[in-house]
Amino acid sequence: MPIRSAPCAWTVEEFKKWVDVNGDGRISKAELRQAIRRRGCWFATVRAGRAVRRADRDHNGYVDDAELENLVAFAREHLGMNISAR
């Protein structure tokens, strides 16, 4: 399967669609790990675990819409992703 590259800059909605592979409206650690791998980053499992732990405020193991801004902030700061509000 070819590696799907990430765009250089995207909106929050584009980021969510790119990460939420199964389309259930919430982002799991596994989905985030796959997205980080598709981007070509190393240590995807560790990075995904840290991101979900930091973003998941209700500790249900998923990042939902209410917690998405926390994940976006993590992605900007620790993964070098350029995500704009629009």
Biopython code that builds the backbone (N, CA, C, O; Angstrom):
import numpy as np
from Bio.PDB.StructureBuilder import StructureBuilder

atoms = [
    (1, "MET", "N", (0.843, -1.170, 0.000)),
    (1, "MET", "CA", (0.000, 0.000, 0.000)),
    (1, "MET", "C", (0.891, 1.237, 0.000)),
    (1, "MET", "O", (1.807, 1.316, 0.819)),
    (2, "PRO", "N", (0.663, 2.195, -0.875)),
    (2, "PRO", "CA", (1.502, 3.372, -0.925)),
    (2, "PRO", "C", (1.302, 4.243, 0.313)),
    (2, "PRO", "O", (0.229, 4.265, 0.914)),
    (3, "ILE", "N", (2.350, 4.948, 0.669)),
    (3, "ILE", "CA", (2.275, 5.851, 1.815)),
    (3, "ILE", "C", (1.550, 7.107, 1.375)),
    (3, "ILE", "O", (1.902, 7.726, 0.371)),
    (4, "ARG", "N", (0.534, 7.475, 2.138)),
    (4, "ARG", "CA", (-0.227, 8.681, 1.845)),
    (4, "ARG", "C", (0.425, 9.829, 2.598)),
    (4, "ARG", "O", (0.445, 9.832, 3.829)),
    (5, "SER", "N", (0.945, 10.779, 1.889)),
    (5, "SER", "CA", (1.649, 11.873, 2.543)),
    (5, "SER", "C", (0.657, 12.911, 3.064)),
    (5, "SER", "O", (-0.464, 13.039, 2.573)),
    (6, "ALA", "N", (1.108, 13.637, 4.066)),
    (6, "ALA", "CA", (0.299, 14.679, 4.673)),
    (6, "ALA", "C", (0.562, 16.005, 3.972)),
    (6, "ALA", "O", (1.688, 16.265, 3.547)),
    (7, "PRO", "N", (-0.456, 16.844, 3.846)),
    (7, "PRO", "CA", (-0.223, 18.161, 3.273)),
    (7, "PRO", "C", (0.634, 19.007, 4.209)),
    (7, "PRO", "O", (0.743, 18.706, 5.398)),
    (8, "CYS", "N", (1.233, 20.047, 3.682)),
    (8, "CYS", "CA", (2.097, 20.911, 4.490)),
    (8, "CYS", "C", (1.300, 21.744, 5.477)),
    (8, "CYS", "O", (1.768, 21.988, 6.589)),
    (9, "ALA", "N", (0.132, 22.177, 5.105)),
    (9, "ALA", "CA", (-0.724, 22.974, 5.987)),
    (9, "ALA", "C", (-2.163, 22.525, 5.793)),
    (9, "ALA", "O", (-2.575, 22.210, 4.677)),
    (10, "TRP", "N", (-2.919, 22.497, 6.868)),
    (10, "TRP", "CA", (-4.301, 22.061, 6.779)),
    (10, "TRP", "C", (-5.139, 22.710, 7.864)),
    (10, "TRP", "O", (-4.617, 23.311, 8.803)),
    (11, "THR", "N", (-6.437, 22.577, 7.716)),
    (11, "THR", "CA", (-7.353, 23.090, 8.723)),
    (11, "THR", "C", (-7.583, 22.007, 9.774)),
    (11, "THR", "O", (-7.167, 20.861, 9.603)),
    (12, "VAL", "N", (-8.246, 22.384, 10.856)),
    (12, "VAL", "CA", (-8.555, 21.423, 11.906)),
    (12, "VAL", "C", (-9.448, 20.307, 11.353)),
    (12, "VAL", "O", (-9.249, 19.136, 11.675)),
    (13, "GLU", "N", (-10.414, 20.663, 10.536)),
    (13, "GLU", "CA", (-11.311, 19.655, 9.957)),
    (13, "GLU", "C", (-10.571, 18.705, 9.026)),
    (13, "GLU", "O", (-10.829, 17.502, 9.043)),
    (14, "GLU", "N", (-9.662, 19.220, 8.219)),
    (14, "GLU", "CA", (-8.858, 18.360, 7.337)),
    (14, "GLU", "C", (-7.982, 17.419, 8.156)),
    (14, "GLU", "O", (-7.843, 16.242, 7.824)),
    (15, "PHE", "N", (-7.393, 17.942, 9.224)),
    (15, "PHE", "CA", (-6.572, 17.120, 10.113)),
    (15, "PHE", "C", (-7.409, 16.000, 10.715)),
    (15, "PHE", "O", (-6.976, 14.848, 10.753)),
    (16, "LYS", "N", (-8.603, 16.333, 11.186)),
    (16, "LYS", "CA", (-9.472, 15.327, 11.796)),
    (16, "LYS", "C", (-9.853, 14.246, 10.788)),
    (16, "LYS", "O", (-9.819, 13.060, 11.115)),
    (17, "LYS", "N", (-10.209, 14.632, 9.587)),
    (17, "LYS", "CA", (-10.561, 13.652, 8.559)),
    (17, "LYS", "C", (-9.380, 12.761, 8.201)),
    (17, "LYS", "O", (-9.553, 11.568, 7.951)),
    (18, "TRP", "N", (-8.182, 13.336, 8.177)),
    (18, "TRP", "CA", (-6.986, 12.580, 7.823)),
    (18, "TRP", "C", (-6.637, 11.559, 8.897)),
    (18, "TRP", "O", (-6.173, 10.462, 8.588)),
    (19, "VAL", "N", (-6.861, 11.920, 10.164)),
    (19, "VAL", "CA", (-6.518, 11.021, 11.270)),
    (19, "VAL", "C", (-7.636, 10.021, 11.548)),
    (19, "VAL", "O", (-7.359, 8.845, 11.784)),
    (20, "ASP", "N", (-8.889, 10.463, 11.525)),
    (20, "ASP", "CA", (-10.035, 9.606, 11.869)),
    (20, "ASP", "C", (-10.375, 8.699, 10.688)),
    (20, "ASP", "O", (-11.295, 8.972, 9.917)),
    (21, "VAL", "N", (-9.621, 7.628, 10.567)),
    (21, "VAL", "CA", (-9.718, 6.746, 9.404)),
    (21, "VAL", "C", (-11.076, 6.065, 9.300)),
    (21, "VAL", "O", (-11.633, 5.970, 8.207)),
    (22, "ASN", "N", (-11.618, 5.590, 10.417)),
    (22, "ASN", "CA", (-12.883, 4.852, 10.355)),
    (22, "ASN", "C", (-14.110, 5.761, 10.372)),
    (22, "ASN", "O", (-15.229, 5.273, 10.219)),
    (23, "GLY", "N", (-13.928, 7.069, 10.553)),
    (23, "GLY", "CA", (-15.029, 8.018, 10.450)),
    (23, "GLY", "C", (-16.039, 7.984, 11.572)),
    (23, "GLY", "O", (-17.176, 8.416, 11.385)),
    (24, "ASP", "N", (-15.654, 7.478, 12.751)),
    (24, "ASP", "CA", (-16.606, 7.403, 13.857)),
    (24, "ASP", "C", (-16.691, 8.694, 14.673)),
    (24, "ASP", "O", (-17.456, 8.766, 15.634)),
    (25, "GLY", "N", (-15.916, 9.707, 14.301)),
    (25, "GLY", "CA", (-15.992, 10.993, 14.976)),
    (25, "GLY", "C", (-15.079, 11.131, 16.177)),
    (25, "GLY", "O", (-15.065, 12.175, 16.829)),
    (26, "ARG", "N", (-14.320, 10.095, 16.474)),
    (26, "ARG", "CA", (-13.362, 10.169, 17.565)),
    (26, "ARG", "C", (-12.063, 9.517, 17.117)),
    (26, "ARG", "O", (-12.056, 8.643, 16.250)),
    (27, "ILE", "N", (-10.968, 9.955, 17.717)),
    (27, "ILE", "CA", (-9.645, 9.515, 17.279)),
    (27, "ILE", "C", (-9.049, 8.602, 18.337)),
    (27, "ILE", "O", (-8.918, 8.984, 19.500)),
    (28, "SER", "N", (-8.694, 7.404, 17.930)),
    (28, "SER", "CA", (-8.075, 6.444, 18.836)),
    (28, "SER", "C", (-6.557, 6.551, 18.754)),
    (28, "SER", "O", (-6.016, 7.177, 17.841)),
    (29, "LYS", "N", (-5.886, 5.943, 19.703)),
    (29, "LYS", "CA", (-4.424, 5.916, 19.682)),
    (29, "LYS", "C", (-3.929, 5.194, 18.433)),
    (29, "LYS", "O", (-2.934, 5.605, 17.835)),
    (30, "ALA", "N", (-4.610, 4.129, 18.037)),
    (30, "ALA", "CA", (-4.210, 3.370, 16.851)),
    (30, "ALA", "C", (-4.337, 4.220, 15.581)),
    (30, "ALA", "O", (-3.453, 4.190, 14.725)),
    (31, "GLU", "N", (-5.423, 4.969, 15.460)),
    (31, "GLU", "CA", (-5.595, 5.834, 14.290)),
    (31, "GLU", "C", (-4.516, 6.917, 14.250)),
    (31, "GLU", "O", (-3.952, 7.211, 13.196)),
    (32, "LEU", "N", (-4.242, 7.497, 15.404)),
    (32, "LEU", "CA", (-3.218, 8.529, 15.459)),
    (32, "LEU", "C", (-1.844, 7.950, 15.153)),
    (32, "LEU", "O", (-1.045, 8.586, 14.465)),
    (33, "ARG", "N", (-1.560, 6.751, 15.656)),
    (33, "ARG", "CA", (-0.287, 6.090, 15.364)),
    (33, "ARG", "C", (-0.125, 5.886, 13.857)),
    (33, "ARG", "O", (0.947, 6.142, 13.309)),
    (34, "GLN", "N", (-1.179, 5.430, 13.191)),
    (34, "GLN", "CA", (-1.122, 5.238, 11.738)),
    (34, "GLN", "C", (-0.871, 6.555, 11.015)),
    (34, "GLN", "O", (-0.096, 6.598, 10.059)),
    (35, "ALA", "N", (-1.515, 7.627, 11.457)),
    (35, "ALA", "CA", (-1.332, 8.936, 10.825)),
    (35, "ALA", "C", (0.099, 9.431, 11.007)),
    (35, "ALA", "O", (0.690, 9.987, 10.081)),
    (36, "ILE", "N", (0.654, 9.230, 12.198)),
    (36, "ILE", "CA", (2.027, 9.650, 12.457)),
    (36, "ILE", "C", (2.986, 8.840, 11.588)),
    (36, "ILE", "O", (3.960, 9.385, 11.069)),
    (37, "ARG", "N", (2.723, 7.563, 11.428)),
    (37, "ARG", "CA", (3.563, 6.722, 10.557)),
    (37, "ARG", "C", (3.463, 7.160, 9.104)),
    (37, "ARG", "O", (4.468, 7.212, 8.394)),
    (38, "ARG", "N", (2.234, 7.479, 8.658)),
    (38, "ARG", "CA", (2.060, 7.941, 7.274)),
    (38, "ARG", "C", (2.836, 9.227, 7.028)),
    (38, "ARG", "O", (3.291, 9.487, 5.914)),
    (39, "ARG", "N", (2.981, 10.012, 8.056)),
    (39, "ARG", "CA", (3.737, 11.267, 7.937)),
    (39, "ARG", "C", (5.241, 11.017, 7.898)),
    (39, "ARG", "O", (6.007, 11.908, 7.531)),
    (40, "GLY", "N", (5.669, 9.816, 8.272)),
    (40, "GLY", "CA", (7.072, 9.462, 8.214)),
    (40, "GLY", "C", (7.834, 9.714, 9.498)),
    (40, "GLY", "O", (9.064, 9.671, 9.505)),
    (41, "CYS", "N", (7.129, 9.975, 10.578)),
    (41, "CYS", "CA", (7.785, 10.239, 11.864)),
    (41, "CYS", "C", (8.188, 8.936, 12.542)),
    (41, "CYS", "O", (7.529, 7.908, 12.378)),
    (42, "TRP", "N", (9.249, 8.988, 13.286)),
    (42, "TRP", "CA", (9.705, 7.845, 14.067)),
    (42, "TRP", "C", (8.983, 7.814, 15.405)),
    (42, "TRP", "O", (8.400, 8.806, 15.840)),
    (43, "PHE", "N", (9.035, 6.646, 16.049)),
    (43, "PHE", "CA", (8.443, 6.447, 17.387)),
    (43, "PHE", "C", (6.950, 6.784, 17.405)),
    (43, "PHE", "O", (6.459, 7.440, 18.323)),
    (44, "ALA", "N", (6.254, 6.331, 16.395)),
    (44, "ALA", "CA", (4.834, 6.652, 16.249)),
    (44, "ALA", "C", (4.009, 6.147, 17.427)),
    (44, "ALA", "O", (3.089, 6.836, 17.867)),
    (45, "THR", "N", (4.314, 4.967, 17.945)),
    (45, "THR", "CA", (3.539, 4.414, 19.059)),
    (45, "THR", "C", (3.686, 5.276, 20.304)),
    (45, "THR", "O", (2.701, 5.567, 20.984)),
    (46, "VAL", "N", (4.902, 5.679, 20.598)),
    (46, "VAL", "CA", (5.157, 6.513, 21.776)),
    (46, "VAL", "C", (4.509, 7.882, 21.613)),
    (46, "VAL", "O", (3.873, 8.386, 22.539)),
    (47, "ARG", "N", (4.671, 8.480, 20.446)),
    (47, "ARG", "CA", (4.095, 9.802, 20.192)),
    (47, "ARG", "C", (2.569, 9.776, 20.249)),
    (47, "ARG", "O", (1.951, 10.684, 20.804)),
    (48, "ALA", "N", (1.969, 8.745, 19.681)),
    (48, "ALA", "CA", (0.511, 8.634, 19.703)),
    (48, "ALA", "C", (0.010, 8.453, 21.131)),
    (48, "ALA", "O", (-0.996, 9.051, 21.515)),
    (49, "GLY", "N", (0.692, 7.645, 21.911)),
    (49, "GLY", "CA", (0.300, 7.447, 23.300)),
    (49, "GLY", "C", (0.364, 8.730, 24.099)),
    (49, "GLY", "O", (-0.552, 9.038, 24.862)),
    (50, "ARG", "N", (1.439, 9.480, 23.930)),
    (50, "ARG", "CA", (1.573, 10.765, 24.634)),
    (50, "ARG", "C", (0.496, 11.743, 24.200)),
    (50, "ARG", "O", (-0.084, 12.441, 25.032)),
    (51, "ALA", "N", (0.229, 11.798, 22.917)),
    (51, "ALA", "CA", (-0.767, 12.733, 22.389)),
    (51, "ALA", "C", (-2.155, 12.429, 22.940)),
    (51, "ALA", "O", (-2.868, 13.335, 23.370)),
    (52, "VAL", "N", (-2.535, 11.167, 22.928)),
    (52, "VAL", "CA", (-3.869, 10.805, 23.415)),
    (52, "VAL", "C", (-3.968, 11.039, 24.919)),
    (52, "VAL", "O", (-4.986, 11.535, 25.402)),
    (53, "ARG", "N", (-2.923, 10.687, 25.663)),
    (53, "ARG", "CA", (-2.959, 10.939, 27.108)),
    (53, "ARG", "C", (-3.099, 12.423, 27.425)),
    (53, "ARG", "O", (-3.818, 12.799, 28.352)),
    (54, "ARG", "N", (-2.416, 13.262, 26.660)),
    (54, "ARG", "CA", (-2.495, 14.700, 26.913)),
    (54, "ARG", "C", (-3.834, 15.289, 26.475)),
    (54, "ARG", "O", (-4.364, 16.177, 27.141)),
    (55, "ALA", "N", (-4.379, 14.809, 25.373)),
    (55, "ALA", "CA", (-5.609, 15.396, 24.823)),
    (55, "ALA", "C", (-6.875, 14.832, 25.442)),
    (55, "ALA", "O", (-7.886, 15.531, 25.504)),
    (56, "ASP", "N", (-6.849, 13.595, 25.898)),
    (56, "ASP", "CA", (-8.042, 12.890, 26.371)),
    (56, "ASP", "C", (-8.375, 13.300, 27.806)),
    (56, "ASP", "O", (-7.887, 12.695, 28.760)),
    (57, "ARG", "N", (-9.200, 14.321, 27.951)),
    (57, "ARG", "CA", (-9.522, 14.866, 29.271)),
    (57, "ARG", "C", (-10.480, 13.985, 30.080)),
    (57, "ARG", "O", (-10.434, 13.997, 31.310)),
    (58, "ASP", "N", (-11.340, 13.226, 29.410)),
    (58, "ASP", "CA", (-12.280, 12.368, 30.158)),
    (58, "ASP", "C", (-11.762, 10.938, 30.327)),
    (58, "ASP", "O", (-12.450, 10.088, 30.894)),
    (59, "HIS", "N", (-10.548, 10.675, 29.834)),
    (59, "HIS", "CA", (-9.851, 9.398, 30.027)),
    (59, "HIS", "C", (-10.633, 8.180, 29.531)),
    (59, "HIS", "O", (-10.634, 7.128, 30.170)),
    (60, "ASN", "N", (-11.302, 8.338, 28.378)),
    (60, "ASN", "CA", (-12.010, 7.203, 27.797)),
    (60, "ASN", "C", (-11.196, 6.505, 26.704)),
    (60, "ASN", "O", (-11.658, 5.538, 26.099)),
    (61, "GLY", "N", (-9.968, 7.008, 26.454)),
    (61, "GLY", "CA", (-9.097, 6.382, 25.467)),
    (61, "GLY", "C", (-9.243, 6.912, 24.058)),
    (61, "GLY", "O", (-8.570, 6.435, 23.144)),
    (62, "TYR", "N", (-10.108, 7.889, 23.868)),
    (62, "TYR", "CA", (-10.346, 8.479, 22.558)),
    (62, "TYR", "C", (-10.316, 10.000, 22.656)),
    (62, "TYR", "O", (-10.587, 10.574, 23.711)),
    (63, "VAL", "N", (-9.983, 10.638, 21.547)),
    (63, "VAL", "CA", (-10.059, 12.093, 21.448)),
    (63, "VAL", "C", (-11.308, 12.403, 20.648)),
    (63, "VAL", "O", (-11.386, 12.082, 19.462)),
    (64, "ASP", "N", (-12.290, 13.031, 21.293)),
    (64, "ASP", "CA", (-13.528, 13.389, 20.600)),
    (64, "ASP", "C", (-13.508, 14.870, 20.246)),
    (64, "ASP", "O", (-12.503, 15.550, 20.456)),
    (65, "ASP", "N", (-14.610, 15.366, 19.712)),
    (65, "ASP", "CA", (-14.658, 16.753, 19.245)),
    (65, "ASP", "C", (-14.344, 17.760, 20.339)),
    (65, "ASP", "O", (-13.684, 18.766, 20.076)),
    (66, "ALA", "N", (-14.798, 17.514, 21.548)),
    (66, "ALA", "CA", (-14.555, 18.443, 22.650)),
    (66, "ALA", "C", (-13.078, 18.500, 23.034)),
    (66, "ALA", "O", (-12.632, 19.486, 23.621)),
    (67, "GLU", "N", (-12.325, 17.469, 22.714)),
    (67, "GLU", "CA", (-10.917, 17.386, 23.076)),
    (67, "GLU", "C", (-9.979, 17.609, 21.891)),
    (67, "GLU", "O", (-8.758, 17.573, 22.047)),
    (68, "LEU", "N", (-10.542, 17.835, 20.723)),
    (68, "LEU", "CA", (-9.746, 17.935, 19.501)),
    (68, "LEU", "C", (-8.735, 19.072, 19.564)),
    (68, "LEU", "O", (-7.617, 18.924, 19.070)),
    (69, "GLU", "N", (-9.098, 20.191, 20.154)),
    (69, "GLU", "CA", (-8.172, 21.321, 20.229)),
    (69, "GLU", "C", (-6.919, 20.964, 21.024)),
    (69, "GLU", "O", (-5.829, 21.453, 20.725)),
    (70, "ASN", "N", (-7.075, 20.106, 22.042)),
    (70, "ASN", "CA", (-5.911, 19.648, 22.803)),
    (70, "ASN", "C", (-4.974, 18.825, 21.918)),
    (70, "ASN", "O", (-3.753, 18.960, 22.003)),
    (71, "LEU", "N", (-5.548, 17.978, 21.076)),
    (71, "LEU", "CA", (-4.739, 17.164, 20.161)),
    (71, "LEU", "C", (-4.059, 18.040, 19.115)),
    (71, "LEU", "O", (-2.898, 17.813, 18.776)),
    (72, "VAL", "N", (-4.768, 19.030, 18.607)),
    (72, "VAL", "CA", (-4.196, 19.949, 17.624)),
    (72, "VAL", "C", (-3.012, 20.700, 18.236)),
    (72, "VAL", "O", (-1.977, 20.859, 17.590)),
    (73, "ALA", "N", (-3.161, 21.157, 19.470)),
    (73, "ALA", "CA", (-2.064, 21.860, 20.146)),
    (73, "ALA", "C", (-0.848, 20.945, 20.301)),
    (73, "ALA", "O", (0.285, 21.382, 20.099)),
    (74, "PHE", "N", (-1.078, 19.681, 20.657)),
    (74, "PHE", "CA", (0.019, 18.714, 20.772)),
    (74, "PHE", "C", (0.691, 18.501, 19.423)),
    (74, "PHE", "O", (1.918, 18.477, 19.334)),
    (75, "ALA", "N", (-0.113, 18.348, 18.370)),
    (75, "ALA", "CA", (0.429, 18.108, 17.031)),
    (75, "ALA", "C", (1.265, 19.290, 16.551)),
    (75, "ALA", "O", (2.306, 19.105, 15.921)),
    (76, "ARG", "N", (0.808, 20.498, 16.848)),
    (76, "ARG", "CA", (1.586, 21.683, 16.469)),
    (76, "ARG", "C", (2.917, 21.726, 17.209)),
    (76, "ARG", "O", (3.967, 21.955, 16.608)),
    (77, "GLU", "N", (2.860, 21.506, 18.508)),
    (77, "GLU", "CA", (4.038, 21.663, 19.355)),
    (77, "GLU", "C", (5.039, 20.517, 19.237)),
    (77, "GLU", "O", (6.245, 20.754, 19.163)),
    (78, "HIS", "N", (4.551, 19.279, 19.219)),
    (78, "HIS", "CA", (5.443, 18.130, 19.318)),
    (78, "HIS", "C", (5.634, 17.350, 18.020)),
    (78, "HIS", "O", (6.582, 16.573, 17.898)),
    (79, "LEU", "N", (4.748, 17.549, 17.059)),
    (79, "LEU", "CA", (4.864, 16.811, 15.804)),
    (79, "LEU", "C", (5.191, 17.717, 14.619)),
    (79, "LEU", "O", (5.371, 17.236, 13.500)),
    (80, "GLY", "N", (5.267, 19.020, 14.859)),
    (80, "GLY", "CA", (5.632, 19.964, 13.810)),
    (80, "GLY", "C", (4.606, 20.121, 12.716)),
    (80, "GLY", "O", (4.957, 20.452, 11.583)),
    (81, "MET", "N", (3.338, 19.889, 13.030)),
    (81, "MET", "CA", (2.289, 19.999, 12.021)),
    (81, "MET", "C", (1.753, 21.427, 11.981)),
    (81, "MET", "O", (1.595, 22.080, 13.013)),
    (82, "ASN", "N", (1.482, 21.887, 10.782)),
    (82, "ASN", "CA", (0.955, 23.236, 10.568)),
    (82, "ASN", "C", (-0.556, 23.130, 10.396)),
    (82, "ASN", "O", (-1.044, 22.800, 9.315)),
    (83, "ILE", "N", (-1.292, 23.411, 11.470)),
    (83, "ILE", "CA", (-2.749, 23.283, 11.465)),
    (83, "ILE", "C", (-3.344, 24.637, 11.816)),
    (83, "ILE", "O", (-3.060, 25.200, 12.874)),
    (84, "SER", "N", (-4.174, 25.152, 10.914)),
    (84, "SER", "CA", (-4.794, 26.443, 11.149)),
    (84, "SER", "C", (-6.227, 26.264, 11.642)),
    (84, "SER", "O", (-6.819, 25.197, 11.482)),
    (85, "ALA", "N", (-6.773, 27.308, 12.238)),
    (85, "ALA", "CA", (-8.120, 27.245, 12.794)),
    (85, "ALA", "C", (-9.177, 27.160, 11.699)),
    (85, "ALA", "O", (-10.256, 26.620, 11.945)),
    (86, "ARG", "N", (-8.915, 27.661, 10.527)),
    (86, "ARG", "CA", (-9.906, 27.646, 9.449)),
    (86, "ARG", "C", (-9.633, 26.541, 8.474)),
    (86, "ARG", "O", (-10.370, 26.381, 7.501)),
]
sb = StructureBuilder()
sb.init_structure("model")
sb.init_model(0)
sb.init_chain("A")
sb.init_seg("    ")
for serial, (resi, resn, name, xyz) in enumerate(atoms, 1):
    if name == "N":
        sb.init_residue(resn, " ", resi, " ")
    sb.init_atom(name, np.array(xyz, "f"), 0.0, 1.0, " ", f" {name:<3s}", serial, name[0])
structure = sb.get_structure()
